[in-house]
Amino acid sequence: MSMKNNLFYIIIIFLIPITIWSAYRPKEYLLWIAEASPIWIVLLIFFIYHPRYKLTKISYLFIFIGSVMMLVGAHYSYAAVPLGEWLQDLLHLSRNPYDKIGHFFQGLIAALFMKEIISIKKLLTSRWWINFFSVSFAIALSAVWEMLEWLVAIFMIYFGSKKPALDFLGAQGYIWDTQSDMFMATLGALSVVSILQKYHERCMKREHH
């Protein structure tokens, strides 16, 4: 079996100890479940469909980075991740930016994924339309994520867990948090069809054919 075929399983193997670390004495256990469980739900879906839809190495790399970022955020809560606090001090920001970086990667990974699925299934041939649907998918996914965050937070508050709910939302008192999260995801998606486009398309041509 080639390295490409093995790569997804290698990612899973590396993520298991990171998940165990993340789950060890997190800031809030309920918060950890809410923030870490989506990773393994998505990875389970990837596991089921991986034999039929193998992505490129660059996509698996970003999936791994994004998963690690979410597990770190789940352990500390996004507003208290040390890396974000360091960036906050360095850049003299009013809030921890780790959550925004995470949403940037969310949009980037979603756009990479959609471009590759379109390529594998040969659904479109026009680069413009492929890019349009890839970015649109990333924005739509970001919007769905924000709605799910809202619903989970309401569920937590209903059962008397207001503090974990507020930490889960990660707003840090910023009234435009939802909109800025979606904006960062959009920037991540746009980076795929601009900065990464030529390299990613070379990877797809080499690895999908």
Buried (B, 14 or more C-beta within 10 A) or exposed (E): EEEEEEBBEEBBEEBEEBBEEBBEEBBBEBBBBBBBEBBBEBBEEBEEEBEEEBBBEBBBBBBBEBBBBBBBBBBBBBBBBEBBBEBBEEEEEEBBBBBBBBBBBBBBBBBBBBBBBBBBEEEBEEEEEBBEBBBEBBBBBBBEBBEEBBEBBEEBBEEEBEBBBBBBBBBBEBEEBBEBBBBBBBBBBBBBBEEBBEEBBEBBEEBEE
